[in-house]
Amino acid sequence: MPAWLSEARTLLPVITVFPCYAEADREYALETSNFLARNTDLRIFFEEGALRADETLIEKAREGLIADVIVVTLSPDSVPLQWVRKQWEEAFVTGPLREGVRIGFLIRSECAFPKVLRQDALFTDRRSLKRWIRTGQRSHPTPGSLEALAIQLSDQPGVAESNLANEFVQECSTDFDAVFWLRCGDRTLAQLAGDLGCQMGLPLEGEPCENAASIRRHCASQRWLIVLEEGCSEDARQLVCNGLTSTLITDSRVRDYQPTGLPAVQQGFAASLKGDWSKLCSLARQIGALARQQNRFAEAFEVMEWLDTASQSRGDEPVRQEALREQIWILEQWNRLDDADRLRHELRRPGQRQTVFQFV
Protein backbone atom coordinates (compact mmCIF):
# COMPACT_ATOMS: atom_id res chain seq x y z
CA MET A 1 0.00 0.00 0.00
CA PRO A 2 1.58 3.33 -1.00
CA ALA A 3 2.37 5.49 2.01
CA TRP A 4 0.60 8.49 0.56
CA LEU A 5 -2.77 6.73 0.82
CA SER A 6 -2.65 6.96 4.61
CA GLU A 7 -1.55 10.57 4.74
CA ALA A 8 -3.81 13.61 4.79
CA ARG A 9 -3.77 15.54 1.54
CA THR A 10 -3.56 19.30 1.49
CA LEU A 11 -7.06 20.67 0.98
CA LEU A 12 -7.60 22.10 -2.48
CA PRO A 13 -8.41 25.82 -2.87
CA VAL A 14 -11.87 26.83 -4.08
CA ILE A 15 -12.27 25.87 -7.75
CA THR A 16 -14.73 27.70 -9.96
CA VAL A 17 -16.61 25.66 -12.58
CA PHE A 18 -18.50 27.00 -15.60
CA PRO A 19 -20.90 24.39 -17.06
CA CYS A 20 -21.97 24.92 -20.68
CA TYR A 21 -25.27 23.22 -21.54
CA ALA A 22 -28.32 23.51 -23.75
CA GLU A 23 -31.68 24.35 -22.22
CA ALA A 24 -32.91 20.88 -23.21
CA ASP A 25 -30.10 19.44 -21.05
CA ARG A 26 -30.85 21.67 -18.04
CA GLU A 27 -32.09 18.90 -15.73
CA TYR A 28 -29.10 16.69 -16.54
CA ALA A 29 -26.71 19.62 -16.11
CA LEU A 30 -28.31 20.52 -12.78
CA GLU A 31 -27.94 16.93 -11.53
CA THR A 32 -24.31 17.03 -12.64
CA SER A 33 -23.64 20.37 -10.92
CA ASN A 34 -25.21 19.14 -7.69
CA PHE A 35 -23.13 15.99 -7.86
CA LEU A 36 -19.93 17.97 -8.43
CA ALA A 37 -20.69 20.39 -5.59
CA ARG A 38 -21.63 17.71 -3.07
CA ASN A 39 -19.03 17.53 -0.25
CA THR A 40 -16.63 19.86 -2.07
CA ASP A 41 -15.85 23.55 -2.06
CA LEU A 42 -16.40 23.89 -5.82
CA ARG A 43 -18.17 27.09 -6.88
CA ILE A 44 -20.36 26.46 -9.91
CA PHE A 45 -21.73 29.17 -12.21
CA PHE A 46 -24.78 27.13 -13.15
CA GLU A 47 -27.21 29.74 -14.49
CA GLU A 48 -24.44 31.60 -16.31
CA GLY A 49 -23.63 28.43 -18.26
CA ALA A 50 -27.05 27.99 -19.89
CA LEU A 51 -27.13 28.60 -23.63
CA ARG A 52 -29.31 31.55 -24.57
CA ALA A 53 -31.47 31.56 -27.66
CA ASP A 54 -29.40 31.30 -30.85
CA GLU A 55 -26.21 30.85 -28.78
CA THR A 56 -23.83 27.94 -29.37
CA LEU A 57 -21.57 25.90 -27.10
CA ILE A 58 -18.62 27.55 -28.81
CA GLU A 59 -19.78 31.04 -27.85
CA LYS A 60 -20.68 29.94 -24.33
CA ALA A 61 -17.30 28.31 -23.81
CA ARG A 62 -15.64 31.68 -24.48
CA GLU A 63 -17.66 33.14 -21.60
CA GLY A 64 -16.45 30.31 -19.40
CA LEU A 65 -12.88 31.60 -19.48
CA ILE A 66 -13.75 33.52 -16.29
CA ALA A 67 -13.67 30.22 -14.37
CA ASP A 68 -10.95 27.72 -13.48
CA VAL A 69 -12.70 24.85 -15.25
CA ILE A 70 -15.18 24.70 -18.13
CA VAL A 71 -17.45 21.66 -18.37
CA VAL A 72 -19.18 21.25 -21.75
CA THR A 73 -22.19 18.93 -21.81
CA LEU A 74 -22.39 17.23 -25.19
CA SER A 75 -25.68 15.94 -26.55
CA PRO A 76 -27.66 16.10 -29.82
CA ASP A 77 -29.45 19.12 -28.32
CA SER A 78 -26.28 21.09 -27.59
CA VAL A 79 -23.81 20.51 -30.40
CA PRO A 80 -23.78 22.94 -33.36
CA LEU A 81 -25.05 21.84 -36.73
CA GLN A 82 -21.61 22.43 -38.22
CA TRP A 83 -18.22 22.26 -36.57
CA VAL A 84 -15.97 24.99 -38.01
CA ARG A 85 -12.46 24.23 -36.84
CA LYS A 86 -11.36 27.87 -36.67
CA GLN A 87 -14.22 28.57 -34.27
CA TRP A 88 -14.19 25.53 -31.99
CA GLU A 89 -10.40 25.31 -31.82
CA GLU A 90 -10.16 28.82 -30.38
CA ALA A 91 -13.02 28.19 -27.92
CA PHE A 92 -12.11 24.66 -26.83
CA VAL A 93 -8.33 24.47 -27.23
CA THR A 94 -6.35 27.63 -27.87
CA GLY A 95 -8.33 30.03 -25.67
CA PRO A 96 -8.43 27.87 -22.53
CA LEU A 97 -4.75 26.99 -22.97
CA ARG A 98 -3.83 30.65 -23.26
CA GLU A 99 -5.86 31.64 -20.19
CA GLY A 100 -4.78 28.68 -18.06
CA VAL A 101 -8.33 27.30 -17.93
CA ARG A 102 -9.02 23.58 -17.99
CA ILE A 103 -11.85 22.36 -20.19
CA GLY A 104 -13.61 19.01 -20.01
CA PHE A 105 -16.39 17.41 -22.03
CA LEU A 106 -19.17 15.31 -20.52
CA ILE A 107 -21.16 13.17 -22.92
CA ARG A 108 -24.82 12.96 -22.05
CA SER A 109 -25.62 10.97 -25.17
CA GLU A 110 -23.70 10.18 -28.32
CA CYS A 111 -23.48 12.97 -30.86
CA ALA A 112 -21.16 14.26 -33.57
CA PHE A 113 -18.16 16.30 -32.43
CA PRO A 114 -14.51 16.60 -33.56
CA LYS A 115 -12.47 13.47 -33.00
CA VAL A 116 -9.52 15.45 -31.69
CA LEU A 117 -11.60 16.49 -28.66
CA ARG A 118 -12.12 12.83 -27.82
CA GLN A 119 -8.40 12.63 -27.07
CA ASP A 120 -8.55 15.31 -24.39
CA ALA A 121 -10.61 15.49 -21.20
CA LEU A 122 -13.63 13.53 -22.35
CA PHE A 123 -15.86 11.87 -19.74
CA THR A 124 -18.81 9.53 -19.84
CA ASP A 125 -19.44 9.41 -16.07
CA ARG A 126 -19.73 12.15 -13.47
CA ARG A 127 -17.44 10.61 -10.86
CA SER A 128 -14.44 10.58 -13.19
CA LEU A 129 -15.22 14.17 -14.14
CA LYS A 130 -15.37 15.19 -10.48
CA ARG A 131 -12.01 13.57 -9.75
CA TRP A 132 -10.46 15.37 -12.71
CA ILE A 133 -11.83 18.74 -11.58
CA ARG A 134 -10.56 18.27 -8.03
CA THR A 135 -7.14 16.75 -8.81
CA GLY A 136 -6.38 17.50 -12.46
CA GLN A 137 -5.77 13.79 -13.03
CA ARG A 138 -7.65 11.50 -15.38
CA SER A 139 -9.04 8.27 -13.98
CA HIS A 140 -10.92 5.35 -15.45
CA PRO A 141 -14.49 4.60 -14.37
CA THR A 142 -14.91 2.80 -11.05
CA PRO A 143 -14.91 -1.02 -11.48
CA GLY A 144 -18.31 -2.61 -11.19
CA SER A 145 -17.27 -4.56 -8.10
CA LEU A 146 -16.78 -1.25 -6.26
CA GLU A 147 -19.68 0.73 -7.70
CA ALA A 148 -22.01 0.13 -4.76
CA LEU A 149 -19.30 1.21 -2.31
CA ALA A 150 -18.51 4.28 -4.40
CA ILE A 151 -22.16 5.33 -4.36
CA GLN A 152 -22.31 4.87 -0.59
CA LEU A 153 -19.01 6.55 0.27
CA SER A 154 -17.50 8.50 -2.64
CA ASP A 155 -20.62 10.19 -3.94
CA GLN A 156 -21.82 11.23 -0.48
CA PRO A 157 -20.83 10.85 3.19
CA GLY A 158 -21.87 7.52 4.63
CA VAL A 159 -21.06 4.28 6.41
CA ALA A 160 -20.52 0.96 4.65
CA GLU A 161 -19.35 -2.53 5.55
CA SER A 162 -17.12 -4.39 3.12
CA ASN A 163 -13.84 -6.28 2.96
CA LEU A 164 -13.02 -4.61 -0.37
CA ALA A 165 -11.34 -1.79 1.56
CA ASN A 166 -7.87 -2.15 0.05
CA GLU A 167 -9.19 -2.16 -3.51
CA PHE A 168 -11.61 0.68 -2.78
CA VAL A 169 -8.92 2.96 -1.34
CA GLN A 170 -6.62 2.36 -4.29
CA GLU A 171 -9.39 3.16 -6.77
CA CYS A 172 -11.27 5.93 -4.97
CA SER A 173 -8.84 7.63 -2.57
CA THR A 174 -8.83 10.82 -4.66
CA ASP A 175 -12.52 11.29 -3.77
CA PHE A 176 -11.36 12.22 -0.25
CA ASP A 177 -8.99 14.79 1.19
CA ALA A 178 -7.45 12.18 3.50
CA VAL A 179 -7.62 8.43 4.18
CA PHE A 180 -6.97 6.98 7.64
CA TRP A 181 -6.54 3.28 8.40
CA LEU A 182 -7.21 1.98 11.90
CA ARG A 183 -6.62 -1.64 12.90
CA CYS A 184 -9.28 -2.37 15.52
CA GLY A 185 -9.67 -6.02 16.47
CA ASP A 186 -9.82 -6.36 20.25
CA ARG A 187 -8.09 -3.05 20.97
CA THR A 188 -9.72 -0.78 23.53
CA LEU A 189 -11.44 2.52 22.86
CA ALA A 190 -8.57 4.36 24.57
CA GLN A 191 -6.07 2.78 22.17
CA LEU A 192 -8.25 3.25 19.10
CA ALA A 193 -9.05 6.90 19.75
CA GLY A 194 -5.45 7.63 20.70
CA ASP A 195 -4.11 6.03 17.52
CA LEU A 196 -6.65 7.68 15.21
CA GLY A 197 -6.29 11.07 16.87
CA CYS A 198 -2.51 10.85 16.49
CA GLN A 199 -2.87 10.11 12.76
CA MET A 200 -5.14 13.13 12.40
CA GLY A 201 -2.87 15.40 14.42
CA LEU A 202 -5.56 15.94 17.05
CA PRO A 203 -4.43 16.54 20.65
CA LEU A 204 -6.57 14.16 22.74
CA GLU A 205 -5.83 14.43 26.45
CA GLY A 206 -9.24 13.37 27.78
CA GLU A 207 -10.90 10.11 28.71
CA PRO A 208 -11.74 7.53 26.01
CA CYS A 209 -15.37 8.51 25.34
CA GLU A 210 -14.46 12.19 25.38
CA ASN A 211 -11.66 11.56 22.88
CA ALA A 212 -13.97 9.59 20.59
CA ALA A 213 -16.51 12.43 20.70
CA SER A 214 -13.77 14.95 19.82
CA ILE A 215 -12.81 12.88 16.78
CA ARG A 216 -16.42 12.66 15.63
CA ARG A 217 -16.91 16.43 15.99
CA HIS A 218 -13.72 17.19 14.09
CA CYS A 219 -14.47 14.78 11.26
CA ALA A 220 -17.97 16.18 10.74
CA SER A 221 -16.55 19.07 8.69
CA GLN A 222 -13.83 17.10 6.86
CA ARG A 223 -14.19 15.13 3.63
CA TRP A 224 -12.18 12.19 4.94
CA LEU A 225 -12.38 8.41 4.76
CA ILE A 226 -11.78 6.30 7.86
CA VAL A 227 -11.21 2.57 7.37
CA LEU A 228 -11.93 0.54 10.52
CA GLU A 229 -10.30 -2.84 9.93
CA GLU A 230 -11.93 -5.56 12.02
CA GLY A 231 -14.12 -2.74 13.28
CA CYS A 232 -17.13 -4.71 14.50
CA SER A 233 -16.62 -4.13 18.24
CA GLU A 234 -18.66 -1.64 20.23
CA ASP A 235 -15.51 0.36 20.96
CA ALA A 236 -14.64 0.64 17.27
CA ARG A 237 -18.21 1.68 16.42
CA GLN A 238 -17.80 4.74 18.64
CA LEU A 239 -15.42 6.10 15.99
CA VAL A 240 -17.98 5.96 13.19
CA CYS A 241 -18.29 9.57 12.04
CA ASN A 242 -21.16 11.55 10.61
CA GLY A 243 -21.06 14.83 8.71
CA LEU A 244 -18.79 14.93 5.67
CA THR A 245 -16.52 12.04 6.69
CA SER A 246 -17.24 8.53 5.40
CA THR A 247 -16.47 5.34 7.34
CA LEU A 248 -15.67 1.94 5.85
CA ILE A 249 -15.85 -1.03 8.24
CA THR A 250 -14.37 -4.47 7.56
CA ASP A 251 -14.94 -7.65 9.56
CA SER A 252 -11.46 -9.04 8.81
CA ARG A 253 -7.92 -7.88 8.17
CA VAL A 254 -7.35 -6.63 4.66
CA ARG A 255 -3.68 -5.59 4.62
CA ASP A 256 -0.39 -6.25 6.34
CA TYR A 257 0.14 -4.29 9.54
CA GLN A 258 3.47 -3.56 11.22
CA PRO A 259 2.86 -1.19 14.15
CA THR A 260 5.56 1.14 15.41
CA GLY A 261 5.98 3.30 18.49
CA LEU A 262 3.26 3.11 21.12
CA PRO A 263 0.95 0.71 19.17
CA ALA A 264 3.87 -1.71 18.78
CA VAL A 265 4.53 -1.78 22.53
CA GLN A 266 0.81 -2.18 23.21
CA GLN A 267 0.70 -5.13 20.83
CA GLY A 268 3.69 -6.71 22.55
CA PHE A 269 2.07 -6.16 25.91
CA ALA A 270 -1.19 -7.84 24.81
CA ALA A 271 0.78 -10.82 23.50
CA SER A 272 2.65 -11.18 26.81
CA LEU A 273 -0.26 -11.01 29.26
CA LYS A 274 0.33 -14.59 30.43
CA GLY A 275 4.08 -14.24 30.45
CA ASP A 276 6.76 -13.19 32.89
CA TRP A 277 5.57 -10.64 35.50
CA SER A 278 8.72 -8.53 35.38
CA LYS A 279 8.48 -8.30 31.58
CA LEU A 280 4.86 -7.23 31.83
CA CYS A 281 5.77 -4.54 34.34
CA SER A 282 8.51 -3.29 32.03
CA LEU A 283 6.16 -3.15 29.03
CA ALA A 284 3.50 -1.40 31.10
CA ARG A 285 6.06 1.23 32.10
CA GLN A 286 7.04 1.73 28.47
CA ILE A 287 3.40 2.20 27.48
CA GLY A 288 2.88 4.67 30.29
CA ALA A 289 5.97 6.66 29.36
CA LEU A 290 5.21 6.80 25.64
CA ALA A 291 1.57 7.66 26.20
CA ARG A 292 2.40 10.47 28.60
CA GLN A 293 4.99 11.90 26.23
CA GLN A 294 2.29 12.14 23.56
CA ASN A 295 -0.35 13.42 26.02
CA ARG A 296 -2.39 10.30 25.37
CA PHE A 297 -3.46 10.10 28.99
CA ALA A 298 -6.32 7.65 28.45
CA GLU A 299 -3.91 4.95 27.33
CA ALA A 300 -1.49 5.67 30.16
CA PHE A 301 -4.32 5.50 32.70
CA GLU A 302 -5.65 2.28 31.21
CA VAL A 303 -2.38 0.41 31.54
CA MET A 304 -1.78 1.78 35.04
CA GLU A 305 -5.24 0.56 36.10
CA TRP A 306 -4.32 -2.87 34.81
CA LEU A 307 -0.98 -2.75 36.63
CA ASP A 308 -2.74 -1.68 39.84
CA THR A 309 -5.18 -4.60 39.74
CA ALA A 310 -2.56 -7.16 38.67
CA SER A 311 -0.08 -6.08 41.36
CA GLN A 312 -2.78 -6.40 44.06
CA SER A 313 -3.55 -9.97 43.01
CA ARG A 314 0.17 -10.79 43.16
CA GLY A 315 0.76 -8.96 46.41
CA ASP A 316 3.40 -6.75 44.75
CA GLU A 317 2.93 -3.61 46.81
CA PRO A 318 5.86 -1.58 45.39
CA VAL A 319 4.51 -1.96 41.85
CA ARG A 320 1.02 -1.05 43.03
CA GLN A 321 2.38 2.12 44.62
CA GLU A 322 3.92 3.07 41.28
CA ALA A 323 0.66 2.47 39.46
CA LEU A 324 -1.32 4.47 42.02
CA ARG A 325 0.91 7.49 41.66
CA GLU A 326 0.48 7.53 37.93
CA GLN A 327 -3.30 7.17 38.17
CA ILE A 328 -3.50 10.02 40.68
CA TRP A 329 -1.51 12.34 38.42
CA ILE A 330 -3.73 11.62 35.41
CA LEU A 331 -6.96 11.95 37.40
CA GLU A 332 -5.82 15.38 38.48
CA GLN A 333 -5.25 16.35 34.83
CA TRP A 334 -8.85 15.29 34.16
CA ASN A 335 -10.06 17.28 37.18
CA ARG A 336 -11.43 14.12 38.77
CA LEU A 337 -10.22 15.26 42.17
CA ASP A 338 -12.48 13.04 44.29
CA ASP A 339 -11.20 9.94 42.51
CA ALA A 340 -7.62 11.18 42.88
CA ASP A 341 -8.14 11.68 46.63
CA ARG A 342 -9.55 8.18 46.95
CA LEU A 343 -6.44 6.68 45.37
CA ARG A 344 -4.23 9.01 47.38
CA HIS A 345 -5.80 7.55 50.52
CA GLU A 346 -4.85 4.09 49.29
CA LEU A 347 -1.33 5.34 48.68
CA ARG A 348 -0.92 6.77 52.16
CA ARG A 349 -2.28 3.90 54.22
CA PRO A 350 0.01 3.20 57.20
CA GLY A 351 2.67 0.59 56.64
CA GLN A 352 2.77 1.00 52.86
CA ARG A 353 5.94 1.99 51.08
CA GLN A 354 5.88 4.96 48.74
CA THR A 355 8.15 4.56 45.75
CA VAL A 356 8.72 6.80 42.77
CA PHE A 357 7.50 5.43 39.43
CA GLN A 358 10.45 4.90 37.12
CA PHE A 359 9.77 4.97 33.39
CA VAL A 360 11.87 2.84 31.12
C-alpha positions in Angstrom: 0.0 0.0 0.0 1.6 3.3 -1.0 2.4 5.5 2.0 0.6 8.5 0.6 -2.8 6.7 0.8 -2.7 7.0 4.6 -1.5 10.6 4.7 -3.8 13.6 4.8 -3.8 15.5 1.5 -3.6 19.3 1.5 -7.1 20.7 1.0 -7.6 22.1 -2.5 -8.4 25.8 -2.9 -11.9 26.8 -4.1 -12.3 25.9 -7.8 -14.7 27.7 -10.0 -16.6 25.7 -12.6 -18.5 27.0 -15.6 -20.9 24.4 -17.1 -22.0 24.9 -20.7 -25.3 23.2 -21.5 -28.3 23.5 -23.7 -31.7 24.3 -22.2 -32.9 20.9 -23.2 -30.1 19.4 -21.0 -30.8 21.7 -18.0 -32.1 18.9 -15.7 -29.1 16.7 -16.5 -26.7 19.6 -16.1 -28.3 20.5 -12.8 -27.9 16.9 -11.5 -24.3 17.0 -12.6 -23.6 20.4 -10.9 -25.2 19.1 -7.7 -23.1 16.0 -7.9 -19.9 18.0 -8.4 -20.7 20.4 -5.6 -21.6 17.7 -3.1 -19.0 17.5 -0.3 -16.6 19.9 -2.1 -15.8 23.5 -2.1 -16.4 23.9 -5.8 -18.2 27.1 -6.9 -20.4 26.5 -9.9 -21.7 29.2 -12.2 -24.8 27.1 -13.2 -27.2 29.7 -14.5 -24.4 31.6 -16.3 -23.6 28.4 -18.3 -27.0 28.0 -19.9 -27.1 28.6 -23.6 -29.3 31.6 -24.6 -31.5 31.6 -27.7 -29.4 31.3 -30.8 -26.2 30.8 -28.8 -23.8 27.9 -29.4 -21.6 25.9 -27.1 -18.6 27.5 -28.8 -19.8 31.0 -27.9 -20.7 29.9 -24.3 -17.3 28.3 -23.8 -15.6 31.7 -24.5 -17.7 33.1 -21.6 -16.4 30.3 -19.4 -12.9 31.6 -19.5 -13.7 33.5 -16.3 -13.7 30.2 -14.4 -10.9 27.7 -13.5 -12.7 24.8 -15.2 -15.2 24.7 -18.1 -17.4 21.7 -18.4 -19.2 21.2 -21.7 -22.2 18.9 -21.8 -22.4 17.2 -25.2 -25.7 15.9 -26.5 -27.7 16.1 -29.8 -29.4 19.1 -28.3 -26.3 21.1 -27.6 -23.8 20.5 -30.4 -23.8 22.9 -33.4 -25.0 21.8 -36.7 -21.6 22.4 -38.2 -18.2 22.3 -36.6 -16.0 25.0 -38.0 -12.5 24.2 -36.8 -11.4 27.9 -36.7 -14.2 28.6 -34.3 -14.2 25.5 -32.0 -10.4 25.3 -31.8 -10.2 28.8 -30.4 -13.0 28.2 -27.9 -12.1 24.7 -26.8 -8.3 24.5 -27.2 -6.3 27.6 -27.9 -8.3 30.0 -25.7 -8.4 27.9 -22.5 -4.7 27.0 -23.0 -3.8 30.7 -23.3 -5.9 31.6 -20.2 -4.8 28.7 -18.1 -8.3 27.3 -17.9 -9.0 23.6 -18.0 -11.8 22.4 -20.2 -13.6 19.0 -20.0 -16.4 17.4 -22.0 -19.2 15.3 -20.5 -21.2 13.2 -22.9 -24.8 13.0 -22.0 -25.6 11.0 -25.2 -23.7 10.2 -28.3 -23.5 13.0 -30.9 -21.2 14.3 -33.6 -18.2 16.3 -32.4 -14.5 16.6 -33.6 -12.5 13.5 -33.0 -9.5 15.4 -31.7 -11.6 16.5 -28.7 -12.1 12.8 -27.8 -8.4 12.6 -27.1 -8.5 15.3 -24.4 -10.6 15.5 -21.2 -13.6 13.5 -22.3 -15.9 11.9 -19.7 -18.8 9.5 -19.8 -19.4 9.4 -16.1 -19.7 12.2 -13.5 -17.4 10.6 -10.9 -14.4 10.6 -13.2 -15.2 14.2 -14.1 -15.4 15.2 -10.5 -12.0 13.6 -9.7 -10.5 15.4 -12.7 -11.8 18.7 -11.6 -10.6 18.3 -8.0 -7.1 16.7 -8.8 -6.4 17.5 -12.5 -5.8 13.8 -13.0 -7.6 11.5 -15.4 -9.0 8.3 -14.0 -10.9 5.3 -15.4 -14.5 4.6 -14.4 -14.9 2.8 -11.0 -14.9 -1.0 -11.5 -18.3 -2.6 -11.2 -17.3 -4.6 -8.1 -16.8 -1.2 -6.3 -19.7 0.7 -7.7 -22.0 0.1 -4.8 -19.3 1.2 -2.3 -18.5 4.3 -4.4 -22.2 5.3 -4.4 -22.3 4.9 -0.6 -19.0 6.6 0.3 -17.5 8.5 -2.6 -20.6 10.2 -3.9 -21.8 11.2 -0.5 -20.8 10.9 3.2 -21.9 7.5 4.6 -21.1 4.3 6.4 -20.5 1.0 4.6 -19.4 -2.5 5.5 -17.1 -4.4 3.1 -13.8 -6.3 3.0 -13.0 -4.6 -0.4 -11.3 -1.8 1.6 -7.9 -2.2 0.1 -9.2 -2.2 -3.5 -11.6 0.7 -2.8 -8.9 3.0 -1.3 -6.6 2.4 -4.3 -9.4 3.2 -6.8 -11.3 5.9 -5.0 -8.8 7.6 -2.6 -8.8 10.8 -4.7 -12.5 11.3 -3.8 -11.4 12.2 -0.3 -9.0 14.8 1.2 -7.5 12.2 3.5 -7.6 8.4 4.2 -7.0 7.0 7.6 -6.5 3.3 8.4 -7.2 2.0 11.9 -6.6 -1.6 12.9 -9.3 -2.4 15.5 -9.7 -6.0 16.5 -9.8 -6.4 20.2 -8.1 -3.0 21.0 -9.7 -0.8 23.5 -11.4 2.5 22.9 -8.6 4.4 24.6 -6.1 2.8 22.2 -8.2 3.2 19.1 -9.1 6.9 19.8 -5.4 7.6 20.7 -4.1 6.0 17.5 -6.6 7.7 15.2 -6.3 11.1 16.9 -2.5 10.8 16.5 -2.9 10.1 12.8 -5.1 13.1 12.4 -2.9 15.4 14.4 -5.6 15.9 17.1 -4.4 16.5 20.7 -6.6 14.2 22.7 -5.8 14.4 26.5 -9.2 13.4 27.8 -10.9 10.1 28.7 -11.7 7.5 26.0 -15.4 8.5 25.3 -14.5 12.2 25.4 -11.7 11.6 22.9 -14.0 9.6 20.6 -16.5 12.4 20.7 -13.8 14.9 19.8 -12.8 12.9 16.8 -16.4 12.7 15.6 -16.9 16.4 16.0 -13.7 17.2 14.1 -14.5 14.8 11.3 -18.0 16.2 10.7 -16.5 19.1 8.7 -13.8 17.1 6.9 -14.2 15.1 3.6 -12.2 12.2 4.9 -12.4 8.4 4.8 -11.8 6.3 7.9 -11.2 2.6 7.4 -11.9 0.5 10.5 -10.3 -2.8 9.9 -11.9 -5.6 12.0 -14.1 -2.7 13.3 -17.1 -4.7 14.5 -16.6 -4.1 18.2 -18.7 -1.6 20.2 -15.5 0.4 21.0 -14.6 0.6 17.3 -18.2 1.7 16.4 -17.8 4.7 18.6 -15.4 6.1 16.0 -18.0 6.0 13.2 -18.3 9.6 12.0 -21.2 11.5 10.6 -21.1 14.8 8.7 -18.8 14.9 5.7 -16.5 12.0 6.7 -17.2 8.5 5.4 -16.5 5.3 7.3 -15.7 1.9 5.8 -15.9 -1.0 8.2 -14.4 -4.5 7.6 -14.9 -7.6 9.6 -11.5 -9.0 8.8 -7.9 -7.9 8.2 -7.4 -6.6 4.7 -3.7 -5.6 4.6 -0.4 -6.2 6.3 0.1 -4.3 9.5 3.5 -3.6 11.2 2.9 -1.2 14.1 5.6 1.1 15.4 6.0 3.3 18.5 3.3 3.1 21.1 0.9 0.7 19.2 3.9 -1.7 18.8 4.5 -1.8 22.5 0.8 -2.2 23.2 0.7 -5.1 20.8 3.7 -6.7 22.6 2.1 -6.2 25.9 -1.2 -7.8 24.8 0.8 -10.8 23.5 2.7 -11.2 26.8 -0.3 -11.0 29.3 0.3 -14.6 30.4 4.1 -14.2 30.4 6.8 -13.2 32.9 5.6 -10.6 35.5 8.7 -8.5 35.4 8.5 -8.3 31.6 4.9 -7.2 31.8 5.8 -4.5 34.3 8.5 -3.3 32.0 6.2 -3.2 29.0 3.5 -1.4 31.1 6.1 1.2 32.1 7.0 1.7 28.5 3.4 2.2 27.5 2.9 4.7 30.3 6.0 6.7 29.4 5.2 6.8 25.6 1.6 7.7 26.2 2.4 10.5 28.6 5.0 11.9 26.2 2.3 12.1 23.6 -0.4 13.4 26.0 -2.4 10.3 25.4 -3.5 10.1 29.0 -6.3 7.7 28.5 -3.9 5.0 27.3 -1.5 5.7 30.2 -4.3 5.5 32.7 -5.6 2.3 31.2 -2.4 0.4 31.5 -1.8 1.8 35.0 -5.2 0.6 36.1 -4.3 -2.9 34.8 -1.0 -2.7 36.6 -2.7 -1.7 39.8 -5.2 -4.6 39.7 -2.6 -7.2 38.7 -0.1 -6.1 41.4 -2.8 -6.4 44.1 -3.5 -10.0 43.0 0.2 -10.8 43.2 0.8 -9.0 46.4 3.4 -6.8 44.7 2.9 -3.6 46.8 5.9 -1.6 45.4 4.5 -2.0 41.8 1.0 -1.1 43.0 2.4 2.1 44.6 3.9 3.1 41.3 0.7 2.5 39.5 -1.3 4.5 42.0 0.9 7.5 41.7 0.5 7.5 37.9 -3.3 7.2 38.2 -3.5 10.0 40.7 -1.5 12.3 38.4 -3.7 11.6 35.4 -7.0 11.9 37.4 -5.8 15.4 38.5 -5.2 16.3 34.8 -8.9 15.3 34.2 -10.1 17.3 37.2 -11.4 14.1 38.8 -10.2 15.3 42.2 -12.5 13.0 44.3 -11.2 9.9 42.5 -7.6 11.2 42.9 -8.1 11.7 46.6 -9.5 8.2 47.0 -6.4 6.7 45.4 -4.2 9.0 47.4 -5.8 7.6 50.5 -4.8 4.1 49.3 -1.3 5.3 48.7 -0.9 6.8 52.2 -2.3 3.9 54.2 0.0 3.2 57.2 2.7 0.6 56.6 2.8 1.0 52.9 5.9 2.0 51.1 5.9 5.0 48.7 8.2 4.6 45.7 8.7 6.8 42.8 7.5 5.4 39.4 10.4 4.9 37.1 9.8 5.0 33.4 11.9 2.8 31.1 
